[in-house]
Amino acid sequence: MPSPPFLPVGKLPADLLARLLARHSPSDPRVLVGPGVGRDAAIIDFVAGSAGSDRCLVAKTDPVTFATDEIGRYVVNVNANDIACCGAVPRWFLVTLLLPGDRTDAALAEVIFEQIATACAELDVALCGGHTEITWGLDRPVAVGLMLGEVARDRYLTAAGARAGDALILTKGIAIEGTALLVREKRAALGGVLAPAELDRCAEWLRDPGISVVRDAHIAVEAGGVHALHDPTEGGVATGLLELAQASGTGLLVERARLPVLPECAAVCRALGIDPLGLIGSGALLIAADPAAAPAIIERLDVAGIRAARVGEVRPSGSGCRLREADGSTVPLPVFPRDEIARLFE
């Protein structure tokens, strides 16, 4: 008999993941928000009992498996981002660090630990535990983070909170993380695409504008009117939008002309034959908010030096997820079963 087809590199297909999570859903009533497609983190009542607590624990785990440079910064920030998308403050961090058995020396471990410690300090997060191991079968370091945060019980958010009629806002730009990764890993192939100074600047997008959305989320929530936050990571902004719609049971209408694709990102993607909408996108934040509150949210972000743009609106579920082109026609929002960077590197 022929062997069954293997799944592609990247996230589990959303329909398979949804079936698995539905089959193994938690029964503990203190789990206020459990696993689900598009959900950023678990939310747990701090205190047992019918009255509960006025605070909730927010927990997130995420690995970094592809970034050989700055892996420590990545693993802290991608986990902190999902805590912030719940309206919570990241507080405590644990990490499992797996190092390749035939190429690890003390210097490599010291560099990664320094990256983790620096990123935690920047976010005022305590590095409080984890595990380190040198193991066989790896050709690069792998870091798996666990971030814990807290939020008032009546203030937590989930991606399921988006409502028909909400404005869709996107901060910073598309594929900040992906562009930085491509420049760092494919610099030789991009020498004729961007000037050396431009390549240097793109490589530093990890720090400026940065892959963290913790400030973005805090400013948006404090401005008021936010119903849902979600950060587009693997699969890019297109996947982030689809996850938001699936979690909230809504449709979307997104304006292609309003999507902030930075010129350097567009040039890199064009040269490498990839679509920026499907390129890993930490650094951007999707905000679904009351349309009356959208101008104030954008203004608050702008004052803080964070670029933000209204890119579309949330629609009723029967509308589907659509992308409006420059000529006014609409097409289905593209689906990326795997991130464009995974396709490029396989």
N, C-alpha and C positions, 0 to 999 in steps of 0.2 A: 504494500500500500504506500502511496506517496506520503511524505511527511507533511504535516500541516504548515501553512505559511507562517513565517516568523513575523512578529510585529516590528515596525520600523523603530529606529533609535529615536528617543524623545519621550514625551509623556505618553502614558497609556491612552488609547482612544477614549474619548469622553463617554461614549455609550457603554463601553466595557467597564470603565471606572465607576460610572453611575450604578451599574448592576452590582458590582462588587460591594460598593459602599452601602447600598440599600440592603444587601444580604447580611451585612455585619454592622448594622447601626448600633450605637451605644444605648443601653437601657437605664443607665444611671440618671436620675432626674436632675442631678446637679450639673450635668452637661447641658448647658443652655443652647449652645450652638455646636453641633457635631460635624463630622466630615460631609462634604458634598462638593460637586463640581462647581468651581467658581468661588467657593468659600475660602477666605484667606487664612483663617486660623480657628482653633477651638476656643470656646468661651465657657468657663467653668465657674460655678458659684464657689466662692472662697469657703463658706461656712455651711455645714450640714444643718438641716432643720427646716421647718416650713417657712420661717421668717427670712432665712438666708442672710446675706451680708449686703452692705451698701457698696462693696467692691467685688469685681470679678477678676479672675485670673485668665489671661489670654496666652495661648501657647501655640507656637509654630515651629515646625522643623522643615528644613530645606537643605539639600546638598549643593555643593559646587563641584562639578565633575570635569569641567572642560577648561577652566582658566588656570593655566600654569603660572601666570604672572599676577601678582596681587590677589592670590586666592584667599588670603586672610581677610582683606578688606571686603571682598565679594561676600564671603559667607556671613559676616556680621550684618552687612547692609541689606542683603536680600531677605534675611529673616526679620530684621527690624522693620522693614517696609511693610510686611504683612501684619505685624502687630499694629503699626500706625494706621493701616487701612481699616482696622476695627475701631478706630477712634481712641485707641489705647496708647499708653506710654511704654516703650520698651525699657525693661529694668535689669534683667538677669540673663546671662548667656552661658551656654555650655556647648562644647564642640567635640566631635569625634574626628580625629585627624589620622588618616591612613596614608602612609608614606611608602613609596616603591622600594622594594627590597634590595635592588641592585644599584641604586643611585642616590641614596640618602646619606648625607653627612650632617654633622652638627650644625654647620652653617645654614643648611636648608631649613632645619627645624627652628633655628633662631630667627631667621627672616620671617617665616610664617607666623610664629608666635608674636613677633613685634608688630606685624600687620594687624593681627587680631586685636592685640592690646591697644594699638593706636585707634583703630576704628571704634572699639568699645568706649574709649575715653572721649572721642568726639561726640558720641551720643549719650554720654553719662550713663553707660551700661556697665554693670559689674560682671566681669569674667569670673564665674564661680564654679566651674567644673568641666568634666568631659573625659576623654580617653584619647591616648595616642598609641599608635602601633605602626611598626615597620612590617610590611607584609608582601608576599609574593603575588605575582599576577598583575601588577599595576605598572603602567608606563608613565604615570604622573601622579602627583598628590591628589587626594580626594578629601574634601572636608564636608562634614555633615553637621549643621548647626541646629541648636534648639534655643529659641528665644522665648523668654517669658516676660509678660507685661501685665499691667493692671489698668482698669477703667472703672468708672462709676457704673453701677448696675443699670442705671436708667439712661446711660449715654453711649452704650456700645453700638457699633454699626456692623452690618454685614452687606455683602454684595447683593443679597436678596432684597435690599430695601429700595431699589430703584423703582420709580412709579411712572406710568404712562404720563407724558407731558413734561417730565423732567428735562432740564437742559443737560447736555453732555459737555463737560469741560475736560481738556487735556493739558497738563502742565509740561513745560520744558520743550519736549520734542520727541519725535519717533526714533527708536533704535539708538539711543545714546550709548547704552551698554554694548549693543552689537557692533556699532561703528568703532568704538574703542577697541573691542576685541579683534575685529578684522584688521585694523591698522597695526595692532601689536603683533598679530600672528602672520599677516600677509604683506608686511611693509614692502618687501622686495618687489612684489607684483604690482604695487600701487605707486611706485616711484614716478611713473609718467602720468599719473592721474591727478595727484595733488603735489604741491610744492613741499619741500622738506619741513618748512615751518608749519604748514597746514597739517601734515601728518603728525608732527610733534604735538600740536594742539589737540587733535582728535584723540591721540593716545592718552591725553590727560583729561578727557571727558569723564573718566572714572571719578575725578575729584571736582571738576568744574566743566559743566554744570553739576556733575556728580550723579551717582546712581542711587543716592538716598532720596526717599520721598517723605521722610519723617517730618521735616519742616513744612512741606507742601500740605500734608494731611492736617497737621496741627492748625495752620493758618486757615485752611478751608473750613474746618469744623468750628473754629472760634468765630468765623464770619457769620455762621448760621445758615440754615436752610439746606444742609447737606443730608441726603437720604442714603447714599451709598458711595463707597470708595473702593477702587480696585487698581492694583498695579499690573500693567502688562509685562510679563516676563517671557518665559519660553513660548514661542509661537507668535511673539510680537503683539502689536496693538490690535491687530485683527482678532487674534485668539482672546486677548483680554476683553474686547468688546463682546465677543460671543459668550464668554464665560459669565460676564455681567448679565447679559440677557437671559442665559439659561438659569442662573441662580435666582433671578428676580421674576422669571416667567413673563418676560416682556419682549417686544420687538425693538428695533433701533433703526433710525435713519441717520446716516453719517455723511457729511459733505466732504468729498475728497479734496476739494480746493482749500478747505479750512484745516486739514490735517498738517501739522507743522513738521514737515520733513526738512531738516537742515540741509543746506546745499552740499556740505561735505559728505553727509550721509548719502544723499542722492547720487553723488559722483562715485563713491566707493561701491555702492550697490550696483549701479549701472555697469561699472567696470568688471565686477565679479559675477554678473548675471543673476542677481538675487533681488527679491522683492522686499523693500524696507518694511512693508506692512506685516511681514511674517518673521521679522528679525528680532531677536531677543531684546527686550525693551526696558529693563530696569532703569529708573531715572525719571520716567514719566508717570503721572498719576491720573487715572480716570476718575472723574467726579460726576455723580448724578445728583442734581440739586433742583430745588424749586426754581422755576425760571425767573421768578421775581427776585430771587436772591443771587442769581448768576452774576450780574454786573458787580455787585459788592464783593463777591468771592474773587473775581478776576482782578478787581482793583486792589484788594488786600494783598494778593499774591504779587501783583506788579510792584507795589510799594516795597515789598520784601525782596525785590530783585528776581522773582521767579516768573518767567514767561508763562502765560496761560491763554488759551483760546477756546471759545465755544465751537465745538466741532460737529454738533448734531443734537438730536433729541431722542428721548425714550418714547417708544410707540406701544400701542396695545399688542399683545402677543400674536394676534392673527396677522399683524403687518409684516412679520418676519424681520430679518436683519438685512438692511439694504444699504448700498453705497451709491450716493448720487454723484454722477460724473459731471464734468464741466458743461456738457451740452444739455443738462437737465434730465437725461435718462438715468434710470436706476438699475443696478445689477445686484445680485446677491453679494453680501460681504464675503470676501474670499476666505476659504478655509485652508489652514496649514496643518496637516496631520503631524508634521514635525517642523521644528524650527528651521529657518533657512540656513542658519549657521551649521546645524547638524548635517543638512544635505550637502553643504559645501565641503565639510571636512571628512565626510565618510569615504 
